[in-house]
Amino acid sequence: MSRIIQMITFLSIALAVFLSMNYYVLYRISSVFGIQRNKWFYVVLILLSTSLIFTTWIEKTYSNSFTKALYAFSATWLGAVFLLLIGMILFEIIKLFIAPKIAMIGILTVVFLLIVGGIINASMLTIKHLDVEIEGLKEPIKAVQLSDVHIGSIRGNDFLKRIVNTTNEINPDVVFVTGDLVDGSAPLTENMFKELKDLKAPTYFSVGNHEQYEGLAEVLPKVKKSGLKILQNNKTMFKDLQIIGVDFSETKGYLEKELYNTGYEKDKPSVLLFHAPDSFEYAAKQGIDLMLSGHTHGGQIWPFNLLVRLRYSKIKGDYHYLNSTLHVSAGTGTWGPPMRIGTRSEITVINLISKK
């Protein structure tokens, strides 16, 4: 019951915020261009403000080409209205020096170019490299980290196939998938992750928040069917490397409790797969050599990264504490708006080498 109340509260707040953003953007645009704010203005306002919630529901219930297109538009509009909101704030300043119509046309042009560029940018995969020295490692291991792939209505099997092909070209010894393989925008199907069967290296998966939203009982059998080895608050061995997977949670002290329960050995080389970039300092103190996370998408769309930093101090890249390293992936896919501005969709190649 409490989960339902939390969901209703979240949706109510999100809808109120989205409605306010849409109203301000449409109000300023209509004011500059002399568009009458009649009943059709408010019809468009309501449709745009509720579009993502409505199209997500209809796409999950009656998925077809038309509903996918509706969802793609709504998700793109979510990013567009965020950029337009920033544009309208800038407009209030620029109009003091330039004719309002010219200023507004300039703002709308820049936003349109950012949207197009962001969509193109998000579709391209960037390969990042990271070298990590681990004491006691007997032989080098080349690993690949994938995170936040978000397979759903916008990014489907074709995108997943590109990821698999790119990963196989890297020729890693092992692959780590640190959560949010599923997006939640499309119905779950038996063959949703079938492309992952073509991965040549053994692949280990830890649970993200979107798997939990969709229901682990529904998602995990399909993940397992694709050939991935699921680690849920336990560990396994790959060569002489301990691989530890802990489920996503934002409950305070969760990682501390579950890491202890995995039975890992502090004096042996280890990598921890934990979706959220939380509790890194604790993991480092407990002897974890490398922690791999995602979840933040690096902010995905600037300047949204500034808001993400209010919750997570580590949102992308490499961090070091004591003898441990944390790598926070900016994500291989996207959630919501299929665009990236100021971030890249990444596949991370991690060279694990023995510490001299």
N, C-alpha and C positions, 0 to 999 in steps of 0.2 A: 504493500500500500504506500509506504514511504517513497519507494522508487517512482510510483505513478505521480505522486504529489511533486516530487523533484522535477520530473519531466514536464508536468503542466506548468510549474513555476518557471522553468527554463524557457519553454516555448513562449510563455506570456511575455517575459522580459525581452526575449529576442524579437518577438513580433512588435512590441512597443518601440524598441530601438530602431528596427528596420522601417517601421511606419514613419517615425520621426525623420530619419535620414531621407527617405523618399519624398516626404512632404517638403522638406527644406529645398532639396534639389529641384523638384518640379516647380515649386513656388518661385524660385529665383529665375529659372529659365523662362517660365510663362510671363513673369513680370517684365523681363527685358524685351521679349519679342511680342508683347501685347496679346498673348494668348488668353482668351477668356476662361476664367475658372468656374465653369458651369458643372452640371452633374457629371459630364463625361470626364472632366478633370479628376473628380473624386473616384469615378469608376476605374480609371487608369491607375490612380494612386493605390486603391485597394488591391487591384489585380497584381501590380508589381510588388507590393508589400507582402502579399501572401503567396506569391508564385512559387517560391522555393519549397515551402511546406506542402502546398497542394501538389506540385509536380513530383515531389519525392514520393508522396503517398500514391499517386496514380501510376507512377513508373514502377513502383514495387508491387502494385496490385494488378495492373493491366499492361505489362511491359510490351512495347512494340516500337517500330521505328518512329512513329509520331510522338509517343510519350518520351522517348529518348531525346528527341529534338527539343521538346518542351522543357525537359529537365536541363539540358545543356544550355538553353537560353536563360533559364532562371538562375542557374549556377553562375553563368557569366555575368548576369545582371547584378548579382551579389557583389562581385568584384568591381563592376562598373560604377555602381552607386557609391561605393566606398571611395573610389577615385574622384567621382564627381563631387562628393561632399567636400573633399580637400580642395578641389577646383573652385567650388563656390565660395569657400572661405578665402582663397586667394583672390577671387573675383572682387570681393568687398574692398580689397586694397587697390587692385589694379584699376578699377573703375574710377578711382580718384584722379588718375592721370591719363586715362584713355577713354574714349567714348564707350559707354556700356555695351552696345551691340558688338563693337569690334572686339572688346575685351572678352565677351561671352563666346563669340565665334572662335577666338584664339584658344580659350580654355577648352571648349568642346573638341576642337581639332587635336589638341595635345592629348586629351584623355582618350580619344578614339585611337590615336597612334600608340599610346601606351597599352591599350587593351589588345590591339592586334599584335604588337611586339611581345606582350606578355604571353599571349597564347602560343606564338611561335617559339618563344624561349622555353616555355614549359614542356614543349613536345620534344626538345632536344636533350639527349643524355650526356652528361659530363662525367668523365672519369677522374676521380681524385685519388691521390696516393698518400699513404701514411706508413712510415717505418716505426716499428715499436720494438725496443729491446726488452727481452724478458729473461730474467735470471733463471738458469736451470733448464732452458729449452735446448734439447739435444740437437735438433736440426731445424733449419728454416722452414717456415710454413707460409705459403701465400694464401691469403683469405680475401673474400669479397663480402662486403656488407651491403645488403639491400634493406631499405626501410620505407614504410609509408608508401607502398606501391599503389594502394587504393584502387583495386580492380572493381569496376562497377559500370555504370551507364556510359560514362564518358571515356574511360580508359579500360578497354576490354582485352580480349585475347591477342589482338594484333600488337598492342602495346606490350603485353606480357611476353610475347614472342620476341620482340626486339630486345627486351631486357635479358631474356635467356640467351639469345644469340650473342649479345655483347659480352655477357658473363662468360660464356664458353670460349669466346675468343681470347679472353684474359687468361684462361686456362688455370684457374685457382685450384689449390688442394682441397679447399673447403669453402662453403658459402654460409653466411649468417643472415637470417631474415629477422629483423628486430621489430616485428609487429605491424599492425594495420595493413595486412595483405589485402583485406577486404575493405570496400568503401562504405557499403550500406545503402547505396543509391539504387541498386538493382536487385532483383530477386536472386536468391542463392540457387545455383544450379549444380548438378553433379560434375559438369565439365568446366566449371568456372576457372579452375587453376590448372587445367590439363597441360598447358605449355610447360609447366614446371617439371614435368616428367622428363623433359629433354635436357635438364641440367646434368652435366657430366660429373660434377663434384658432389660429394655428400653434403646435404643441406640441412641446417638446423634452424628451427623456428621458435621464437618466443611470442607470447600473446600480447597484443596491443589493445587499446581501448575500443577500437571499432569491432574487433572480434567479440568482445564482451557485449557491446551494444546489440550485435546481431544474434548473440546467443552461442556460447561455446559448444553446446550440444549439437547445434546445426552446422557451425563453421568447421570445427576441428576435424570431423570425419572426412570432409572434402579436402582439407589441407593435407591430411595424412594420406588420402588416396592419390594425391599428386606426387607423393614420394618424399615429402619433407619429414624430418624427424622432429617431433614436437617435444620441447622441454618446458614442463610446467612445474616450477619450483623444485627442480631436481637437476642432476648433473650427469654428464657422460664423458667418456674419454675419446679424444681423437689424437692418435699417436701418443705423445706424452703431455698433451695439453688438456686440462680440464675445461669443459664447456658447460657453463651454468646458465640455465634459463629461469627467469623469475617473471611471473605474470604481472601485467600492468596493474598498478594501484596507486592512488594518491593518498591513501590512508597513512597517516603519520606513523612511522616505525615499521611499516610493512616490509620493506626490503631488509631491514635489520633482522626481523624475525625469520623471514623465509630464507634468507641467505644462510643463516645458521643451520636451518633444517635440511638444507640440501646435502649436508655431509661432505662438503668440499674440504680439501686439505690446504691449509695456508702456505705450506712450504713447497707446493708444486705449482708449476706454471698454470695460469688460469685466465679465462676470458668470460666476462659476465654479460649476458644479453638481457637488458632491462629497458623496456620501451621508453619510459620517461627519464629525462636527464636529472634525476633526483638522487640524493644520498651518495654522491660520488665520493665525498671525503670519508664517509663511513666505510664504503667498500674498499677504499685505498688503505685505510687503517687495518682492515681485516685481511690484507694481503692480496687483494685482487689486482692482477697485473694490468688488465685491459678491460674497460667497460665500454660497451657499445649501446648507444641509445638513438632515438629519433624523436618522433612525436611533435616537435615544434615546427617542423617544415622550414626552419630558419626564419619564420615570419611569413614566408611565401610571397607576400605582396607588400613592398615598402609603401608606407611607413608602419604597417601592421606589426612589424617586428618590435617596434617600440612598446606596443601593448603586450606582446608576448613576454617581453622582458620583465613586465610587472609580476609575472608568475614564475618564470624560469630565468635564472641568471645566466645559464649556459644554454644558448639556443642553436649554435652550430659551430662546427670546427673542433679543434683539439684543445684539451685542458690537461694540466698536469698537477699532481699532488703527491708528495712523498715519492714513492717509486712507481706510481700508477699513472695510467693515461686514460682519459675519457675522450671518445670521439662521438660527437652528436651529429648525425646525418641530417642534412637539410631535406632529405626525402627523395625517393626515386620517382614518385608520382606526385599528384596534387589532390587536395580535398576541396570541394566546393568549386570556386572559380577555377577553370582550367587554364590558369595563367600564373606566371611568375615574374615579378618585378623586383630586381635587386637580389634574387637568389637563383640557383640553378638546380635542375633535377639531377641528382648525382648517384653514381655507383662508386663505392669506395673500395680501392685495392689496398689491403693492409699486409705489409711484409713483416711477419714476426721473425725476429732474429735473436740469437742468443746474446745475452749481455756479457760483454768482455770484462 
